[in-house]
């Protein structure tokens, strides 16, 4: 399968720069240490927004961080691949091959999504081992499902982002709509409930909001799937709506770029 060949290529490239892998792991570990000691600032206090989680801010934020990498990867992996190919002048050559542009785009970006997925699972397992997350085989399967849905959600968002880059080159509104807003309104660092009501309403249109809520209820409050299924349904609805829109937008953007003669320009 061609996509597997792309993944193998990126894996071999990553492994050829082992020191860079070490630095990346070190930076991620130091970020978690930073958040751990930041959470110590709130030890002994009980925020009304964290009562459901026994006031444990570090566990709260650890779940948020576990899914936050999907935001960055989703917004930038596809778009950067398009931009790089345009700058290097390889996009036209790639499109002229028998391989579908969708295969090329997804194949060259898939490894970044897989790394984010593995990183998320690793962070949550660390939380289970060292910080008292309730992780059973059943919970792990549901966690896997939720992360998979987030994976697909930001895959769709990434394709939509790449569509804007293909046509407009810069000024990508998707970064703002699903990027900065996800960090601010998605419940990654602080509860959505602290926001004003209008912003809380807007947060419901972000997939990461439902993912962080579902994972926290599952892992920190020990809810079962019946109690979080509405959040899973919302993620599914988001995918069912956005994925076809993203494929259509990308198809139209390629046609438009070819028509304008701007396909290989940046």
C-alpha positions, 0 to 999 in steps of 0.5 A, a space after each residue: 500500500 502506497 500510504 504505508 510506503 510514505 509512513 515507512 519513509 518518514 519513520 526511517 528519516 526520523 530514526 536517522 536523526 536520533 538526537 533530534 528524537 531525544 531532544 523532542 522527547 526531552 522537551 515534552 517531558 520537561 513540559 509535563 514537569 513544568 505543568 506538574 509544578 505549576 499545579 502545585 501552586 493550586 494544591 490545597 485549594 478547591 476550584 468549583 470547576 475542578 470538583 468533579 476531578 477532586 481538585 486535581 489540576 495536573 490530572 485535568 491538564 494532562 488529559 488536555 495536553 494529551 489531545 492538544 498535539 492533534 490541533 497543531 498537526 491537523 492544522 499544519 501537516 497538510 498545509 506545510 506539505 503543500 507549501 513545501 512542495 510548491 516552494 521546492 517545485 515538486 508539487 506539479 511533478 507529484 500530481 502528474 504521477 499515477 498516484 492520487 494527490 490525496 494519497 500523496 498528501 495523506 501519505 506524506 502527513 500521516 506519520 505526523 498524525 501517528 506520532 501524535 496518536 502515540 504521544 497521546 496514548 503514552 501521556 495517558 498511560 503515564 497518567 495511569 501509572 503515576 497519577 492515578 488515572 483509572 485505566 482498565 482494558 475497557 477504558 483503554 479501548 474507549 480512550 483509543 476510540 475517542 482519540 481515533 475520532 479526534 485523529 479523523 476530525 483533525 485529518 479533515 480540518 487539515 485537508 480544509 486548511 490545505 485547500 486554503 493554502 493551495 488557492 490563497 497561499 497565506 491568510 488561512 482562516 482555518 488556523 484561527 477557527 480551529 487552531 487558536 480557538 481550540 487552545 482557548 475554548 477547547 478545555 485544554 488548559 482550563 475548564 470551558 465553564 470559566 468562559 463567558 456563556 457566548 464563548 462556551 456556546 462557540 466551544 461546542 463547535 470544536 471537536 477537541 472540546 468534546 474529546 477532552 470532556 469525554 476523556 476526563 469523565 472516562 479517566 478521572 471521574 470513572 464514567 462509563 460509555 453510556 454516560 459519555 456517549 453523547 460526547 462521542 456522538 458529537 465527535 462523529 457528527 462533526 466528522 460526518 459533516 466536515 470530512 465530505 466538505 473537506 474533500 470537496 473543498 480540496 478537490 475544488 481548490 486543486 481545480 481552481 489552482 490549475 485554472 489560475 496557473 498557481 498550482 506550483 507557485 507560492 
